[in-house]
Amino acid sequence: MTVSQDSAVLVVGAGCFGLSTAYHLLKRGYKNVTVIDRSPELPAPDAASTDINKIVRSSYADIYYAQLARDAIAAWKNAEEWGDTYHESGVYCPLQLGEAYTDKAYENDVVLGARVEHLSDPDAARNVFPPSISVAIPEHTRGYLNRDGGWAFASQGIRHLMEKVSSLGGKIVPGKAVAELLKEDTKTVGVRCEDGTIFEADLTVLAVGSWTASTFPEVSLQTQCLATGQTVAMLQLTPEEGDQYRDCPVFLNFATGFYMFPPNEDNIVKMAIHDGGYTQTLEDTKSGKPVSTPRTIVSHGREGLRIPKPALQKLRSELAQVYPELAKKPFVSTRLCWYTDSPDENWLIGYHPNDQNLVFATAGSGHAFKFLPVIGGLVADAIEGKLPADVASRFAVDRPYATKDGVVEPEIRYNPPAELVVEQLCEPSDLEPVFA
């Protein structure tokens, strides 16, 4: 179909991809843009983008994403647009012998003009952190600090974007879980929701994140959009401890997948592991096929926040290797943050190959939120046929998938996900530190 500014555009999903897409279309003059979401409450409590913080980094071994991240960071810094959502704490990355991803990411940061400091010895690495805190700096440590990065208050960023979409005339309708795509002559003409509501559209954009494969089995994206739960834990610091650690950079170890943030205004320290994650394979009620489906606070109440005990133990072990004093504190909460992983870690942005009324904007693969200010521009370009050929092929829904090579994301992400075993999930007692 030919899309015009008068076309009725329906965006399914009010998260990072969906809201950014709506925003960029409205800025380009589109007059009839509606965003619907399954959650009655927005931001959705179990969306990956509903979070206290996400890393904002330009450190990528793939220079395409490094440059795009630089563009996003420039946008984040516009306080008139984003307020205090973005916090430029810097991002510290230890370098390890034989770990090529971080070396290449450093090279790209230098080439693109980022404010980076190479830390060639343990003393240089130690000086990145406040002198009053205890930091574990192993012998022979080297690394680098990218000062053009930090973290964003994710939920606040989503709320800002919701306000922008509404102020530009877009409609946001919560509590509308989609039951099926509506078709005419094999072309999508809208959706029918579980409550019977029908939304007709000239163009439908599916931006439902880790629910893509389980909500829309008919589009057969179980492989391209694999839902994986990534493990997260949080500490509660005292106000005094919060002040001590406030000026720390984001810590990001590409080799182990462990990362953590400085305390936020509520003195909460979040940490996580970015790796293959966990799947919850269920039989799809529509197709009868197995599909990984998120287990969250919405589907399972507080039970949906529990993470596997081995992951919790790894989080504490990794924490002890950075901030040994904090590792003595109990965790106050955990969470499975559900990614939408593509086989090559590139996103899915573009038209369905057999349905020119249907566009995908999904498969964030754990590295999309930092691009919130700009990612919708890519989707809008795809809708309008303006993506450069190499970019369009990178994100094409029906692209061939080469063997993973550690370029888009570090090698640890290429470990296959483990199946979630409910009996292995942590109990409240597991949140306490264990002293030898």
N, C-alpha and C positions, 0 to 999 in steps of 0.2 A: 504494500500500500504506500501511497504518498502521504507523508505526515505534514500537516500544516499547523500554524499557530492556533487555528480554530479546532483542531482535532481534540476529541475527548480522550484524555490520557488517564489511565487508571494505574496507580502504583500500589502494588500489594506488598506491604511491609514498611513500617515506620522506624527503621533503624538507620544505620550509617549509609548504606547504598540507596535505600528508598528515599529518605528525606533529602539527601544531597542531590539526587536525580531530580526530584520535584523542584527543589530550589533553583537549580541551574536552568531547567526548562522554563520556569516562571520568569527568571531574569532575562531569558531570550524572547519573552513576549508571548509564551503560550498562555492561553486564557482559560482553559478548562482542564485543570489538573487536580485529581483527587487521590489522596493517600488513605488506604484502609489498613487496619492492623487487627490481628486476632485478639490482642490484649485489651480488656476494658480500661486498663490503666496504662498511660503513656508518660514517660518511656516504659516499655514493657519490662516488668521486674526480672524476667529471665533472659532478656536479650544480651548478646555478647557486649553490645555497646552501652549497656546500663551498668556502669561501674564507677568506682571512685577515681580510677586513673588508668591511662594507657600510655605506653611509651610513644614518644614522638622522636624519631631518629631518621637521619639520612644515611646511616651506615648500612649500605647494601653492597654485596659483591656484584650485583646486576646494576649497571650504571643507569639503566632506564628508571628503575625505582628510586635510585639515589637522587637523580635529578627531579623526579616527580615529588619526592619527599621534600627537597629543598623548596620547591614551589609551594607545597602545602605549609611548610614552616613559615615562609614569608607571609602567607595568608593568616596563619594563626596569630602572628604578631600584631595584626591590626586590632587593637583593643576596641575600636569603635564597633567592629563587627563581632568580636568574640569575647569582649570583656576580659576577665582574668581566668579564662578557661585554660590557657596555655601557661606553663611554668617552665622557664628556661633554666633548669638546674644543671644542664650538661649531662652527657651519657658517657660513663666510663666502661670501656671494654678491655678486659685482660687479653693479652696476646699469648698464644700457646704454640710451642714448637710443633709443626706438622699440621696445624689447623689453618687451612688456606683461606677459609671464608673471611675471617676477621682481617687477615692481611690484605685481601683484595678490597674489602669494605673501606679499610683505611686509605688505600691508594685512591679509591674513587672519591672519598671525602676531600683528599688533598687536591685532586684534579679539579673538582668542582668548586674549590675555594672556601670550603668550610673552615671554621676556626678550630683546628685540631692541634692538640699537643701530644707529641710522641713521648711516652714515658719509658725510658730505656733501662731503668733499674728500680729496685724496691723503694728507695728513698723518694724517687720522683712519683711513683704510684701512691705512696703514703701521703704525700703532700696534697693530693687531690681531695682528701677528706679532712674534716675539722680536726685540729690537734687534740681536742679534749676527749675524743671517743676512742674506744678500742677497736682497731681494725686488724684483721689477719692478713698480712702481706707475705706470702711465701717467698722463700729464697729464689732468686733468679727471676722474680716477677718482672714482666714488662707489659705495657699496654698503651692505650691512648684515650684521651679525653676529647670528645667532640662537644664544644661549648654551644654549638648551634643545634641544640636538641634538649630534650627533657621529658615532660609528661603533660598530658591534658586531662582535666577533670571530665571524664567521658560523658557522664549523665548530663552535666551542665551543657556540654557541647551539643548534645541531642536536643535539649530543651531550647537552646538558642536557635537551632535550626528549625524546630517546630514553629517558633515564633516568627521566624523569617518567612517560612512557607505561608503561614496564615496572613502575614502582613502584605504579602504579594498577591493575595487573592486565592491561594490554594486552599482546598478543603482537606481536613484531616478527620477521619471517622474511626474512632476506636471500637473495639468489641465486635469486629466483623471477621470471624474466622471463615476462610474460604472452604467450601465443600467441593467445588468443581469449576473447571474452566467451561465457559459456554462456547459452543462451536456452531458455525454455519459454513457448510461446504469446506470442512476441515480447517477453517480459519477461526481464531479466537475472537469473540465479540464481547467479552466481558467475563464476569464471574457470578456464580451463585454462592451465597454464604450459608453457613449452617443454620442460621435463623430464618432462611428463606429470602432474605434481601438479595435483589439482583442489581448489579452495577454493570451497565452497558458501557462499552468503550470502543473507540476506533483503534486504540493501541493499549495493550496491557503489558506492564513491566513487573516481572516477578523478582522481588528483592526480599525474600523471606529467610535468608541466611541458612542456619543449620536445619531448618524445617523444610528446605526445598524438596529433597527427595521423598520425605515421608508425607508431605502435604500434596505433592503433585506427582504421584507415581507414573501417571500417564505420559510424562515427558521423558521418562527413562534416564534420570540423571543420578542414579544410585552410585555410580562410579565417579562421575565428575564432581559430585557434591556430597562428600562423605562427612556426616556429622561426627565430630570427635570432641570428647570432653577433656579439657585441659585443667590441671590441678592448681588451685589457688588457696592460699592461707593468709591470715591477717593477725597482726599483733596489735595490742592496745598499749601505747606508751603513756607514761605520766606526762603532764605539761613540761616538767623539767627535762625529762628524757627527750621529748619532742623538740625542745629548743636545742638540745645538744646535737641531734641528728638532722635538723631541718635543712642545713646547708650541704648535705651530702648529695652527690650526683646520683642519677639512676645507675644501678649496677646491672650490667648485661654481659653474661658469659655465653658466647655463641657455641662454645664447645660442649657445655653441659646443658644448655637450655635454661639455666637458672637466671632469673632476673628479679630485681626488687626496687622499690621506690623509697625516696625519703618520706617522712611522715607528712600526712596532709594536715589541714587545719584542725581536724579532730584528733590529731596525734595517732592516727592509724597507719601502720606500715603494712603494705601489701607485698606479697612475693608470689612467684609462680614458676612453673616449669613449662617451657615451650618445646614440646617434643611430639612424638607420635600420638600421645593421648590415649583415650579410651572410647570404645564404641559400646552402644547398647542396641543390640540387634533384636528387632521385634518383627513379627509377621505383619505386613501391611494389610489393613482390613479391606482395602480396595482391590489390590492386585494379588494378595496372597504371597507376595515375595518378601524375603527378608530385607530389612532396611534399618540402618542405624538411626535411632530416634532419640532426641535429647531427653534426659532425665533431669528435671529442674525443680525449683521451688514452686512453680505453678502446677506441674504435673504430679509432684509427690510431696508437696509441703516442705517442711524443714528437712525431711529425709532426703530430698533432692539436692541438698547442699553438701552432703557427706562425700568425702573423697576416699579412695583406697588407702589403706594403712601404709603400704609400701611407699606410696607417693608422699604421704605426710612425713614419713621418716626421712625420705630423701630431701624434702624441703627443709627440715630442721638441720640435717647434716650439711647441706649447702649453705644455710644461713650461718652456721657455726664457723664456716670457712671464710666468711666475710666479716660479720659482726658477732664475735663470740659471746659478748655480754647479752645481746638480744636473744641469742639461742637458749638462754636460761629462762626465758619468759614463756608463759603458756600461749598457745594460739587461742584467739577468741572466736574465730570463725573460719570456715572453709567454704569452698564453692567449686563446682565443675563449670567452667566457662566453655560453652559449646561453640567450636569453630565449624566452618564449612570448608573442608579441605578438597582442593582439586588435586589430581595426580601429579601435576608439575608445579604446584603452588602459585601459578598465575590465576588471575580472576576469570570469571565467566561474564563477559560483557558483549552483548550483541543479539541479533535476531535468531530465533529458532530457524534452523535451516529449511524447514518445510512449512513455516507459518510466519508470514511477514507482518502479522498483527501481534506477535508475541516477542517480547524482548526479555533477556535475562540480565540481571545485575546482582551477582552473588559470588560465592566461593572465595570469600575474603582470605581464607587460609591463614588466619591468625595475624595478618599484617595489613589490614585495610583501614582501621580506624584513624590512624595518623593522617590519612589522606582525606578525612571528612570534608574539609573546605573545597577540595578540588575533584574528588572522585566522581561526583555527579556530572562534572563537565565531560568526562570521558564517556559516560553513558549517553549524555545528550548528543555528543559528537557521533556516537554509534547510531543513535536513532536517526540522525540527520545525514548519515552516510559521509561524515567528515573525518573519520579516523584515518590516519595514515595507514597504508596497506600493511606495514610490518606490525603496527600496534593492533590493528583489527585481527590479524592472524594470531597474534600472541593471545588474545582474549576470546577467540572464536569458540562458540559452543561445540562445534564438531571438529575441532583441531585434532591432529594426531598428537599423541603423548609420547615424547621421547623418554629415555631412561633419565631418572633424576640425576643431576650432576652437581648439586650443592651450590648452584649459582643464585637462584631466587631466594632460598632460605638455607640455613646451615644443615650440615649432614645429619645432626641428631633428629631433625624433623622427618627424616626419611626412614626412621625406625617404624615398623608397622604398628598400628594401634593395638592395644590389648582389649579384650572383651571385659566389660565391667561385670564384676562378680559382687552381688549385693552383700553376701556374707563377709566380704573382705573390706567393707566400708568402715571408716573410723567411727569410734564411739566417743562420747564426751571425755572419757578418761584418757584417750589417746592424744588429746590436745595439750596435756601437761608435759613439761620437759622430763626427760629421764636422766637421772644423775647416776653415774657409775659409782 
